[in-house]
């Protein structure tokens, strides 16, 4: 076998160079990753609490999902403010979100809205149980699809003010807020159980849709704000602490509705403008 007399070690060096240039950087950013771990821990706890199956455990699982939402929002903002965003952090955050905002709320929705009722009504348990786990899987699949699309496409076209599709933490928050509103007391009527499963499908469709949902990323939290804004924020925090069930349910339901409502308003305006043009 003959070697190139001009550059005898060139091929070997060419093989080594991509490995050196493409070598993965060792180490992670501690603070954002720690918050992502806390998010994942809350989702894991929510699954364990749901499996216990008591009323208080359902409520604790719903609260854990809400706390996971806080950690998820914090890790992204801290990573952006510190300039520590990375591909590893983005993928790690998405994997944690699948657990905390996909598997945990779907399991909670099934156990709270279907399993207890099916156990009390043996004659209707088979069909209701099958429908329950199927709709729960639809929610999990839409959650994973939404996260994968976000990692590839990012925000909605036109800037960072809107998400394309309902964010997964908001969809999970709708489920958790509903359970928390009833303080973990499971559904005891078949008709409400069916409506509950319909809600799971609707939330999945909203996550996988292209509807625009406000992201609140353009709010300048570090700048001076009017005194009225501080007063309203204090009232909101007080209501969330004192009347957590109704307040959180109203906020999550309002956010879920505002995407389709704004899309309808934009459609009507576009039709009106095209007619008058």
N, C-alpha and C positions, 0 to 999 in steps of 0.2 A: 504493500500500500504506500502510495507516494503522498508526501506532505507538501504544502505550499511553502516554497523556499523563501518567499518574501515575508510572510507573516505566519510562522509555524504555530504560534500559540493563539493566533487571532480567533479561531472558532471557539476555543475553550474560554477565552476572555469574553466573547460575545454571549456565551451561555451563562457566564457568571454575572455579567453586568445587569441584566433584568432582575436577577434575584436580589442584587444589592439595592437597586433603585426601587423595586417593588416590595421590599421586605416590610412586613407589617410592623408598625411602631408598637413597642411594648409599653404597657401602662395605660391607665384610664384617668379621666378627670373624676376626682373623688366625690365632690359635693353633688353634682348632677346625678351621678350613678347611685349615690346613697339614697337620694330622693326617689329614683326609679325603683330601687330595691324596696323602699318603704311602700311604694305604690303596689308592687308585686306582693308584698307581705299582707297588705290589706285585702287584696283579692283572694289570696290563699286562706286567710282567716274567714272571709265571707263564705267560701266554699265549705269549710269545716263547720261553721255555725249553721249553715243551711242543712247540712247532713244531720245535725242533732235534732232538728225538726220541731223544737218547742217555739211557742209564740215569741218569747223574749229573744230566742236565738235568731228568728227571722228578722226582728227589728235590729238586732246587733249586726247581722249581715248587711242590712240596708245601710246602717250607719257606716260600716267599714267601707262600703263602696263609695259613699260620699266623701270619706276621708281620703280614699285613693284618688278621687278627683282633685282634691286639694294638692296632693303630692305631685300628681301628673302635671297640673298647671304650673307648679312651682319649679319643677326641674327644667322645663322648657324655657321659662323666663330667666332663670338663673344662668342656664347655659348660654343664652343669647347675650345677656348683660355682661357675662364674664368672657365672652368670646371663646367658649370652650365647646362649641358644637362640633360633633364628629359623626362619621358614618356609623361607628360602633354604638354611640349613644342613641342615634336615631333608631337603629334596629333593635337595640335592647329595650328602648321605650315601647316600641310597637309590640314586642313579645310580651312585655308586662301588661300592656293594655288589652291584649287578647284574653289574658287571664282575668284581670280586674273588671273589664268593661264588656267582655264577651261571655266567657264561661261562667263566671260568678253570677252576674245578673240573670243569665238564662236558667241556671240551676235554681236560683232563688225564685224566679217567676214560675218555674215548673212545680217546685215543692210547695210554694205558698198558694198558687192559684189552681193547682190540679191535684197534686198527690193527696193532700188532706181530704179534699172533696171526694176523690175516687175511693179512698179507703172507707168513707162513710156511706157511699152508694155503690155497693158491689155490682148491681145490675148494669150500671153505666160506666163502670171503672175501665173496662177494656178499651172502648172507643175513645173515651176522654183521655186516658193515659197515652194512647198512641198518638192522638192529635197533639197532646201537650209536649211530648218529647220531639215530635216533628217540628212544631213551631219554634221550640227552643233552639233546635239545630239551625233553622232558618236564620234566627237572630245571630247565632254565633258565626255562621258562614258570612252573613252580610257585614258583621263587625270586622272579620279578618280581611274581607275583600276591600272594605273601606280603608283600612289601615295600609294595605298594600298599595292601593291607588294613591293615597296621600304621599307615601314615600317616593312614588315615581313622579306624580304630577304636581304635588304641592297644593297651594291654595287655589281658589277660584281665579279665573282670568281677570285681570284688572287691578292687581295689588293684593295686599295682605288683609284687607278689611273683611273678607268673606271666605268661609269654607265652601268647598264644593261638596255638598251632601252634609247631612247632620253629623256632627262629631260623635264619635263613639262614647266619650264620657257623658255627653248630654243624653244620649239614648239610654245608657245604663242608669244615669241619674233619674230619669223618668220612672224607671222600674223601681229603683230604691226609694224614691220619694213617695210613690204610691203605697208601698209596703209600710213605710214609716208613718204615713198618714193614718193607717189603721193600727199602728203600734204592733204590727206583726200578726194580728188576728187574721187567719186565713179566710179565703172565700168559701162560702157555704151554699152557694146557689149555682146551679149548672149554667144558667143563662149568663151570669156575671163571669163565670169561668171561661165561657166561649168568647165573650167580649174581651176578656183579658188576653186570650191567645190572639185575637184579632189585633189588639194593640201591639203585641210582639211583632207581628208581621208588618204592621204599618211602620213601626220604628226601624225595622230592617230595610224596608223600601226607602225610607227617608235617608238612612245612612248610605245606601248604594245609589241614590239619585244624584242628579246634578243641580238640585236646588241650592240656592245660596243662603247660608246662615251666617249671621254676623259673628265675627271672631273676637271683638273687643281688643284686638291687638293695636289699634290706633289710639287707644286711650292713653294719655300721657300721665301715668301715675306719679312720676317724679316732679311734675310741674305744679305750679300753684293752681288751685281750683277755687271756684266761687264758694262762699260760705254755705250757700244753700245745698251744694253737692255734698259737703261734709255732713250736714244735718240729715239729709236723706239717707246717706250711707250709714249713719249711726242708727237711724230708725230701722233700716233694713236689717242690720246686724242684731239689734234688739229683738225684732220680730222673729228672726231666725232662731234666736236662743230661747225666747219665751214661748213662741208658738211655732216650733220647728216644723211640725207636720204640715199644717196648712200653708205656711210660708214657702217651704221648699217645694211642695207640690205645685203651688201657683207659679213659682219661678220656672220650674222645669217644664210644666205644661205650656206656659206662655212662650218659652223658647222653642219648643217643638212645633207650636202652631205658627210662629211668626215666619218661618221659611215658606210654607205653602201660601200664607196670606200675602206676603210681599211679592211672591211670584204671580199671584192672581192680580194684584194691583198693577204690576208692571205689564201684564198681558192686556188688561183693560186700557191702560194708558196708551199702549202701542196700537191697539185697535182703534181707539179714539183719534189718535194722531194720524193714522193712515186714512181714516175716513175724511178728516178735515183737510188733508193735504191736497 
